[in-house]
Amino acid sequence: MSKENWILLIFILLLLCIPLTESRFYVFLGTDILIFGLFAVSLNLLLGYTGLVSFGHATYFGIGAYTCAILMKKASVPFPLAFAAAGALGGISALIIGFFCVRLTKVYFAMLTLAFSQIVWAMAFKWNSLTGGDNGFVGVPFPQFLDSKVRFYYFAFAVVALSLFLLRQVVNSPFGRVLTTIRENPERTEFIGINVKLFQLVAFILSGIFAAISGALFGIFNHSVFPDILFWPASAEVLIMTLLGGIYSFFGPVVGSAVLLFVRIQVTSYTEHWPVILGFTLAFLLFFFPGGIMGFLQARFARPRGNR
């Protein structure tokens, strides 16, 4: 087993053992790491594998959260159906938005994703009768078979593990290799007869589905959903998580999510200037560790012993 896999195995074991600490704080933190880890990996399907920079990925996270919460509270839909509907609506939304976005490239693609994100945020913010508007959608019922935070933690772990397994199969498949080829040289890929826009759209849809699933978990876990999760800072934060962990490592975004969430909790307990510290941290990372945490570790372990 490679050293990278050993690190991953240790990380998984630590996550599995969190409830054994009987610490409410660490269970909450671990659940957030799982949820945002999946959110970040879903973004990395676009960023790291397809070469598409999205500034509006929180759109699908928020759609998933609102869909599951509204169906459960207002329509009394059972949790399994509401959860599945959240992923489905996330995929449909990604299909509609992605149809327009993939027609553009580079900065124009990024800005169009941001524009659609702001539209969806405005709808959630103003549609008081459905979403609760600025007051949020509160009082989301907790599924009866997940009547404790520990049970929900293990449920979230199972959902995230299955989702990551499916995403790993996607990126290791011929489809995933085509995405990597598109990332490296979309013009040449199109020249050899591959429909680049179609592959990008499919990646966009898959990314939206898994982002919506993570959003549904987030809404149920917090018993509420607020428009803030659709606003552009939410998209920026998950982008930073992905960059921090490393976009060229499949599990890098999960590691980035864990580090950022833990550091944010520690820093905000001492100072209110977390955004400033976050900005300096990101600048330092991009200058000195462009491959992120996992990229640095991979380079470190791959270095010959004689050069250490």
C-alpha positions in Angstrom: 0.0 0.0 0.0 1.3 3.4 -0.9 2.0 6.1 1.7 -0.8 8.2 0.3 -3.3 5.3 0.9 -1.9 4.8 4.4 -2.7 8.5 5.1 -6.1 8.1 3.7 -6.8 4.9 5.8 -5.7 6.7 9.0 -7.9 9.7 8.1 -10.9 7.3 7.6 -10.3 5.5 10.9 -10.1 8.8 12.7 -13.5 9.8 11.2 -15.0 6.5 12.2 -13.7 6.8 15.8 -15.0 10.4 16.4 -18.3 9.3 18.0 -16.3 7.1 20.4 -14.9 10.3 22.0 -18.5 11.0 23.2 -17.7 14.7 22.5 -20.6 16.6 21.1 -18.2 19.1 19.6 -16.2 16.5 17.6 -19.3 14.8 16.4 -20.6 18.1 15.0 -17.2 18.9 13.5 -16.9 15.4 12.0 -20.4 15.7 10.4 -19.5 19.0 8.9 -16.2 17.6 7.5 -18.1 14.8 5.8 -20.8 17.1 4.4 -18.4 19.7 3.1 -15.9 17.1 2.0 -18.4 15.7 -0.4 -19.4 19.2 -1.5 -15.7 20.0 -2.2 -15.1 16.7 -4.1 -18.2 17.4 -6.2 -16.7 20.8 -7.2 -13.4 19.2 -7.9 -15.0 17.0 -10.6 -15.3 20.3 -12.5 -12.2 22.1 -11.3 -9.6 19.5 -11.0 -10.7 17.0 -13.6 -12.5 19.0 -16.2 -10.7 22.3 -15.8 -13.9 24.4 -15.3 -13.8 27.1 -12.6 -17.2 27.5 -11.1 -18.1 30.5 -8.8 -21.6 29.3 -8.3 -21.4 25.7 -7.0 -23.3 26.6 -3.8 -26.4 26.8 -6.0 -26.8 23.1 -6.1 -25.8 22.7 -2.4 -28.6 25.1 -1.5 -31.1 23.6 -3.9 -30.5 20.2 -2.3 -30.9 21.6 1.2 -34.1 23.5 0.4 -35.7 20.7 -1.6 -35.2 18.1 1.1 -36.3 20.4 3.9 -39.4 21.8 2.1 -40.6 18.4 1.0 -40.3 17.0 4.5 -41.8 19.9 6.4 -44.5 21.2 4.0 -45.4 18.1 2.1 -44.7 15.5 4.8 -42.7 13.5 2.3 -40.7 10.6 3.9 -37.1 11.4 4.3 -35.8 8.8 1.8 -38.0 10.2 -1.0 -37.2 13.8 -0.1 -33.5 13.0 0.0 -33.6 11.4 -3.4 -35.6 14.3 -4.8 -33.0 16.7 -3.6 -30.3 14.9 -5.6 -32.6 14.7 -8.6 -33.5 18.4 -8.6 -29.9 19.3 -8.1 -29.1 17.4 -11.3 -32.0 18.9 -13.2 -30.9 22.4 -12.1 -27.3 21.6 -13.2 -28.6 20.4 -16.5 -30.5 23.7 -17.2 -27.7 26.0 -15.9 -24.9 23.9 -17.4 -26.6 24.0 -20.8 -25.9 27.7 -21.0 -22.6 27.8 -19.0 -20.6 25.2 -21.0 -21.1 27.2 -24.2 -18.7 29.7 -22.7 -15.1 29.2 -21.7 -12.6 30.4 -19.0 -13.6 33.6 -17.2 -16.9 33.9 -19.1 -17.9 30.4 -17.9 -16.9 31.3 -14.3 -18.9 34.6 -14.3 -22.0 33.0 -15.8 -22.0 30.4 -13.0 -21.8 33.2 -10.5 -24.7 35.1 -12.3 -27.0 32.0 -12.1 -26.0 31.5 -8.5 -27.0 35.1 -7.6 -30.4 34.5 -9.4 -31.1 31.4 -7.3 -30.0 33.2 -4.2 -32.3 36.1 -4.9 -35.3 33.7 -5.4 -34.6 32.0 -2.1 -34.2 35.4 -0.4 -37.4 36.9 -1.8 -39.8 33.9 -2.0 -41.0 34.1 1.6 -44.0 31.8 1.2 -41.8 28.9 0.1 -38.3 29.4 1.5 -39.0 31.7 4.5 -36.9 34.4 2.8 -34.3 36.1 5.0 -35.7 34.4 8.1 -34.8 31.0 6.6 -36.6 27.7 6.6 -36.5 26.5 10.1 -37.9 23.6 12.1 -36.9 20.9 9.5 -38.0 17.6 11.1 -35.3 15.0 11.9 -35.9 11.5 10.5 -37.1 9.2 13.2 -34.6 6.5 12.5 -31.8 9.0 12.9 -32.9 10.2 16.3 -29.5 11.2 17.5 -26.5 13.1 16.3 -24.3 10.0 16.5 -26.7 7.9 14.3 -26.9 10.8 11.8 -23.1 11.0 11.8 -22.8 7.3 10.8 -25.6 7.8 8.2 -23.7 10.8 6.8 -20.5 8.8 6.7 -22.2 6.0 4.8 -23.8 8.4 2.3 -20.6 10.3 1.7 -18.5 7.1 1.5 -20.9 5.7 -1.2 -20.9 9.0 -3.0 -17.1 9.2 -3.0 -16.9 5.6 -4.2 -19.2 6.4 -7.2 -17.3 9.6 -8.0 -14.0 7.7 -7.8 -15.4 5.2 -10.3 -16.4 8.1 -12.6 -12.9 9.8 -12.6 -11.1 6.4 -13.1 -13.4 5.4 -16.0 -12.8 6.2 -19.7 -15.2 9.1 -19.2 -13.0 10.5 -16.5 -9.9 10.2 -18.7 -11.7 12.1 -21.4 -12.4 14.8 -18.8 -8.7 15.0 -18.0 -7.9 15.3 -21.6 -10.4 18.1 -22.0 -8.8 19.9 -19.0 -5.3 19.7 -20.6 -6.3 20.7 -24.2 -10.0 21.1 -25.1 -9.2 22.3 -28.6 -7.2 19.2 -29.5 -9.8 17.0 -27.8 -12.5 18.5 -30.0 -10.3 18.1 -33.0 -10.1 14.3 -32.6 -13.9 14.1 -32.7 -15.0 14.2 -29.1 -18.0 16.4 -28.2 -16.3 18.5 -25.5 -19.4 20.5 -24.6 -21.4 17.3 -24.0 -18.7 15.8 -21.7 -18.5 19.1 -19.8 -22.3 19.2 -19.4 -22.4 15.6 -18.1 -19.6 16.5 -15.6 -21.6 19.6 -14.6 -24.7 17.5 -14.0 -22.9 14.9 -11.9 -21.2 17.6 -9.9 -24.6 19.2 -9.2 -26.2 15.9 -8.1 -23.6 15.2 -5.5 -23.5 18.8 -4.3 -27.2 18.7 -3.8 -26.9 15.4 -1.8 -24.4 17.1 0.5 -26.8 20.1 0.8 -29.6 17.8 1.8 -27.5 16.3 4.6 -26.6 19.8 5.7 -30.2 21.0 5.9 -31.4 18.0 7.9 -28.4 18.1 10.2 -28.9 21.8 11.1 -32.8 21.5 11.2 -32.9 24.7 9.1 -31.8 26.3 5.8 -30.9 29.9 5.2 -30.3 31.8 1.9 -26.7 32.4 3.0 -25.7 28.9 1.8 -26.6 30.1 -1.7 -24.7 33.4 -1.6 -21.4 33.7 -3.4 -19.2 33.5 -0.3 -20.4 29.9 0.2 -19.1 29.1 -3.3 -15.8 30.8 -2.6 -15.4 28.9 0.6 -15.8 25.5 -1.0 -13.4 26.6 -3.8 -10.8 27.4 -1.1 -11.3 24.0 0.6 -10.7 22.3 -2.8 -7.5 24.4 -3.5 -6.3 23.9 0.1 -6.5 20.1 -0.1 -5.2 19.8 -3.7 -7.2 19.7 -6.9 -5.0 16.9 -8.4 -5.7 14.5 -5.6 -9.2 12.9 -5.4 -9.3 13.0 -1.6 -7.5 16.3 -1.4 -10.7 18.4 -1.1 -11.9 16.3 1.8 -8.6 17.0 3.6 -8.9 20.6 2.7 -12.4 20.7 4.2 -11.2 19.1 7.4 -8.3 21.5 7.8 -10.3 24.7 7.0 -13.2 23.8 9.2 -11.0 23.0 12.2 -8.8 26.0 11.7 -11.8 28.3 11.3 -13.3 27.1 14.6 -10.0 27.6 16.4 -9.3 31.1 14.9 -12.9 32.5 15.4 -12.7 31.6 19.1 -9.9 34.1 19.4 -10.5 36.8 16.8 -13.2 38.2 14.5 -10.8 38.7 11.7 -11.1 35.2 10.2 -11.7 36.5 6.6 -8.4 38.4 6.7 -6.5 35.4 8.0 -8.1 33.2 5.4 -7.1 35.5 2.6 -3.4 35.5 3.7 -3.5 31.7 4.1 -4.8 31.3 0.6 -2.2 33.7 -0.9 0.6 31.8 1.0 -0.8 28.5 -0.2 -1.0 29.5 -3.9 2.5 30.9 -3.9 4.4 28.2 -2.0 2.1 25.1 -2.2 0.1 25.3 -5.4 -0.6 21.6 -5.3 -2.3 22.0 -1.9 -1.8 19.8 1.2 -2.1 16.5 -0.6 0.1 17.7 -3.5 2.8 18.7 -1.0 2.6 15.3 0.8 2.7 13.4 -2.5 5.8 15.3 -3.6 7.4 14.7 -0.3 6.8 11.0 -0.2 7.8 10.6 -3.9 11.1 12.3 -3.3 14.1 9.9 -3.3 15.5 9.3 0.1 18.9 10.6 -1.0 17.4 14.0 -1.7 15.7 14.5 1.6 
